[in-house]
């Protein structure tokens, strides 16, 4: 297993070799996920439980709000298994959870679950109904108050239908991103997604400013973490965005906020890492999204697949049925930079499935 460069150079990743990270998992629900057939990131009828279950399994190795590990209708298990495997083989210095609007809180003790009094955001086709300015400021304030005791932070997410809200967000902010976002599906329901996104965009008025657009068509994870990341950068805390096109959209939100407020940042301490499945996805273009950002960014993917496994559920990853989530790409990078092999990750993930 190696780390491949998408943009920038290898120096940032090499700088992290042997260092310890705090892993933050952002958890949020958006009513967009309730649109039938728009996502397969979980169990039909119980998609809202996906971030809750991901948090439980990542922290404890158990799912407590459901009997079994959540899988898609085609039987693909959560990429949270990969992140948990990395943590088991070379533990993060800490695990922490951000409740950015959950319907059901995870059943865990001891692990910090930071709450901000947020409700799930509305469906973007009828208006997300987010106070984007207040939410952004909450993210900045949390970054200012947070005491980081690790060498760096890894920031992941679990937001069902988040690629749909991310696409709507990027388009609303004026980026030419129509065909660049990935999906939990191998063959994404593009006509449905496009219809929902176009309806969402029609809710934006010509005179809407940046934050008004975000309030209508975005999701809590993107807006809060835009503030959180900018706050961390101001404090020069090294941060790795753990995810694919959703985290690329987060960078686009940050980029737009900087332009909107006539600010610049030093992005020297910021990077993104995703999976091979996202990078090689023929139906999306993460590199193209990252190239729309005006500040320099180092971006990587972990060259990992399940070619060493014969487990049918895991082989579906290599067939394109799931690509990223729960910070899997950056967790793989963390494992690799700390001496963990592809075979070790594979066997540990298989052990979770029995």
C-alpha positions in Angstrom: 0.0 0.0 0.0 1.4 3.4 -1.0 0.2 7.0 -1.0 -0.2 8.5 -4.4 -0.3 12.3 -5.1 -3.3 13.9 -6.9 -2.1 17.5 -6.5 0.9 19.2 -4.9 3.8 16.9 -3.9 4.6 14.1 -1.5 6.4 16.3 1.1 3.2 16.9 3.2 2.4 13.2 3.5 6.0 12.3 4.2 6.1 15.0 6.9 3.2 13.1 8.7 5.0 9.7 8.7 5.1 8.3 12.2 3.1 11.2 13.6 -0.1 10.8 15.7 -3.5 12.1 14.7 -6.8 12.9 16.4 -9.6 11.6 14.2 -12.8 13.7 14.0 -15.9 12.3 12.5 -18.6 14.8 11.4 -22.1 13.3 11.7 -25.1 14.8 10.2 -28.5 14.1 8.6 -30.1 16.0 5.8 -33.7 15.4 4.8 -32.4 15.2 1.2 -31.6 11.5 2.0 -35.3 10.9 2.5 -35.9 11.3 -1.3 -36.4 7.7 -2.3 -33.6 6.2 -4.3 -31.2 9.1 -4.1 -28.6 7.4 -1.9 -27.7 3.8 -1.0 -25.5 4.9 1.9 -27.3 2.6 4.4 -30.4 0.5 4.9 -33.5 1.6 2.9 -36.0 3.2 5.3 -33.2 3.6 7.9 -30.7 5.8 6.0 -30.9 8.3 8.9 -29.2 5.8 11.1 -26.1 5.6 8.9 -24.0 8.2 10.7 -25.1 7.0 14.1 -24.0 3.4 13.3 -20.8 4.6 11.8 -19.9 6.5 15.0 -20.8 3.5 17.2 -18.8 1.0 15.2 -15.8 3.3 14.7 -15.5 4.0 18.5 -16.5 0.6 20.0 -16.4 -2.0 17.3 -20.2 -2.6 17.8 -23.4 -1.3 16.3 -25.8 -0.5 19.1 -28.7 1.2 17.4 -29.3 -1.7 15.1 -28.6 -5.5 15.3 -26.1 -5.7 12.4 -23.6 -3.5 10.5 -25.4 -1.4 8.0 -25.0 -2.4 4.4 -26.3 -1.0 1.1 -29.1 -2.9 -0.7 -26.4 -4.6 -2.7 -24.7 -5.8 0.4 -21.8 -3.3 0.6 -20.7 -2.7 4.2 -19.8 0.7 5.5 -16.3 2.0 4.7 -16.2 2.7 8.5 -14.9 -0.9 8.6 -11.7 0.3 6.9 -11.3 3.3 9.3 -11.9 1.0 12.3 -9.3 -1.5 11.0 -6.7 1.3 10.7 -7.5 2.4 14.2 -7.2 -1.1 15.6 -3.9 -1.7 13.9 -2.3 1.6 14.7 -4.7 3.6 17.0 -5.4 7.3 16.5 -4.3 9.3 19.5 -8.0 10.1 20.0 -11.4 9.7 18.4 -13.9 12.5 18.6 -17.4 13.0 17.1 -19.1 16.2 15.9 -22.9 16.1 16.1 -23.9 18.4 13.3 -27.6 17.6 13.4 -28.4 13.9 14.0 -31.8 12.3 14.3 -30.5 9.6 16.6 -27.5 10.1 18.9 -24.9 7.3 19.0 -25.0 5.1 22.0 -21.5 5.5 23.3 -19.7 6.6 26.5 -16.3 8.1 27.1 -15.7 9.3 23.6 -16.3 13.1 23.2 -19.5 13.9 21.3 -19.4 17.6 20.6 -22.9 19.0 20.1 -23.9 22.5 18.8 -27.7 22.4 19.2 -28.3 21.6 15.6 -31.2 19.9 13.9 -30.9 17.9 10.7 -31.0 20.2 7.7 -34.0 20.3 5.4 -34.2 18.6 1.9 -32.5 20.9 -0.6 -35.4 20.5 -3.1 -37.7 22.4 -0.7 -35.0 24.5 1.1 -32.3 23.3 3.5 -33.4 25.9 6.0 -29.9 26.5 7.6 -28.7 29.6 9.3 -25.4 29.5 7.4 -23.8 32.5 9.1 -24.5 31.2 12.6 -23.4 27.7 11.7 -20.2 28.9 10.1 -19.4 31.0 13.1 -20.0 28.0 15.4 -17.3 26.2 13.4 -14.8 29.0 13.8 -15.5 29.3 17.5 -15.1 25.6 18.1 -11.7 25.7 16.3 -10.6 28.6 18.5 -11.6 26.8 21.7 -10.4 23.2 20.8 -7.2 22.1 22.5 -5.3 19.8 20.0 -3.0 17.3 21.8 -2.0 15.4 18.7 0.4 16.2 15.9 -2.5 16.8 13.5 -6.2 16.4 12.9 -8.0 14.1 10.5 -11.5 15.3 9.6 -13.9 12.8 8.2 -17.7 12.7 7.6 -20.7 10.5 7.5 -23.6 12.3 5.8 -26.0 10.2 3.7 -26.8 12.0 0.4 -23.9 14.3 1.1 -22.7 14.1 -2.5 -26.0 15.5 -3.7 -25.9 18.4 -1.3 -22.2 19.0 -2.1 -23.0 19.1 -5.9 -25.8 21.6 -5.3 -23.5 23.7 -3.1 -20.7 23.8 -5.7 -23.1 24.7 -8.5 -24.9 27.4 -6.4 -21.5 29.0 -5.7 -20.7 29.2 -9.4 -18.3 26.3 -10.0 -18.6 24.2 -13.2 -18.9 20.9 -11.3 -22.0 19.3 -12.9 -20.3 15.9 -13.7 -17.6 15.9 -11.2 -19.2 14.4 -8.0 -19.0 10.8 -7.0 -21.9 8.7 -5.6 -22.4 5.7 -3.3 -23.8 3.9 -6.4 -21.7 2.3 -9.1 -24.2 3.7 -11.6 -25.5 6.8 -9.9 -29.1 7.8 -10.4 -27.9 10.9 -12.3 -31.3 12.0 -13.7 -32.9 11.9 -10.2 -29.9 13.7 -8.6 -29.9 16.4 -11.3 -33.6 17.0 -10.9 -33.3 17.4 -7.2 -30.2 19.7 -7.6 -31.9 21.8 -10.3 -35.0 22.2 -8.1 -32.7 23.3 -5.2 -30.9 25.8 -7.4 -34.2 27.3 -8.5 -34.8 28.3 -4.8 -31.8 30.6 -5.0 -32.6 34.2 -6.0 -30.4 36.3 -8.2 -29.7 38.7 -5.4 -28.8 36.0 -2.9 -25.3 36.3 -1.3 -23.0 33.5 -0.5 -24.4 32.6 2.9 -28.0 32.9 1.7 -27.2 30.3 -1.1 -25.6 28.0 1.5 -28.6 28.3 3.7 -30.9 27.1 0.9 -28.9 24.3 -0.8 -26.1 23.0 1.4 -25.8 20.9 4.5 -24.6 21.3 8.0 -21.3 19.4 7.6 -20.0 21.6 4.8 -20.9 24.9 6.4 -19.7 24.1 10.0 -16.5 22.5 8.8 -15.7 25.5 6.5 -15.6 27.5 9.7 -13.8 24.8 11.7 -11.1 24.3 9.1 -10.5 28.0 8.7 -10.2 28.4 12.4 -7.7 25.5 12.6 -5.6 27.0 9.8 -5.5 30.3 11.6 -4.1 28.5 14.6 -1.6 26.6 12.3 -3.0 23.2 13.3 -2.2 20.7 10.6 -5.4 19.2 9.1 -6.2 16.4 6.7 -9.6 16.4 5.1 -10.6 12.7 5.0 -12.9 12.1 2.1 -13.6 12.4 -1.6 -15.7 14.9 -3.6 -17.7 16.0 -0.5 -14.4 17.2 1.1 -13.4 18.8 -2.2 -16.7 20.7 -2.0 -15.8 21.8 1.5 -12.6 23.3 0.0 -14.8 25.1 -2.6 -17.0 26.5 0.1 -13.9 27.7 1.9 -12.6 29.2 -1.3 -15.8 31.1 -1.9 -15.9 32.4 1.7 -12.4 33.7 1.4 -13.3 35.6 -1.8 -16.5 36.8 -0.3 -14.7 38.3 2.7 -11.6 39.4 0.8 -9.3 37.1 2.8 -6.4 34.8 2.0 -5.0 31.8 3.9 -1.8 29.9 4.2 -2.9 26.4 3.2 0.6 24.9 3.9 -0.9 22.9 6.8 -4.0 21.6 4.9 -4.4 18.5 2.7 -7.0 16.1 1.4 -6.8 12.3 1.2 -9.3 10.0 -0.4 -9.5 6.4 -1.7 -8.3 4.8 -4.9 -12.0 4.1 -5.6 -12.8 7.8 -5.7 -9.7 8.8 -7.6 -10.3 6.1 -10.3 -14.1 6.6 -10.5 -14.9 7.2 -14.2 -18.1 9.1 -13.3 -16.5 11.8 -11.2 -13.4 14.0 -11.2 -12.0 14.9 -7.8 -8.8 16.3 -9.4 -10.9 18.6 -11.5 -12.8 19.8 -8.4 -9.6 20.5 -6.5 -8.1 22.4 -9.4 -11.0 24.9 -9.0 -9.6 26.0 -5.6 -7.6 29.2 -5.8 -5.1 28.4 -3.0 -2.6 25.6 -3.3 -3.6 22.2 -1.9 -1.9 18.9 -1.4 -4.1 16.0 -2.2 -3.6 12.3 -2.1 -5.2 8.9 -2.5 -4.4 5.7 -0.7 -3.5 3.0 -3.3 -5.6 0.3 -1.6 -8.1 -2.1 -2.8 -9.5 -5.5 -1.8 -7.6 -7.5 -4.4 -6.2 -9.7 -1.5 -9.7 -10.6 -0.4 -12.2 -13.1 -1.7 -15.1 -11.9 0.4 -18.0 -11.1 -1.9 -19.1 -8.0 0.0 -15.6 -6.4 -0.1 -15.1 -7.3 -3.8 -18.1 -4.9 -4.5 -15.8 -2.0 -3.5 -13.4 -2.9 -6.3 -16.4 -3.1 -8.7 -17.3 0.5 -7.8 -20.4 0.0 -5.6 -18.8 2.1 -2.7 -16.0 4.5 -2.8 -15.4 6.5 0.4 -16.8 7.6 3.7 -16.1 7.7 7.4 -12.7 9.1 6.5 -11.5 5.8 5.0 -9.0 7.3 2.6 -7.1 9.3 5.2 -7.3 6.5 7.7 -5.6 4.3 5.1 -2.9 7.0 4.6 -2.5 7.2 8.4 -2.1 3.4 8.6 0.4 3.3 5.7 2.5 6.1 7.2 2.7 4.1 10.4 3.9 0.9 8.8 0.6 -1.0 8.4 0.3 -3.1 5.3 -2.5 -3.7 2.8 -2.7 -7.4 3.9 -3.1 -6.3 7.5 -5.9 -3.9 6.7 -7.6 -6.5 4.5 -7.5 -9.3 7.1 -8.7 -7.0 9.9 -11.7 -5.8 7.8 -12.5 -9.4 6.9 -12.5 -10.3 10.6 -15.3 -7.8 11.2 -17.5 -9.5 8.7 -17.0 -13.0 10.1 
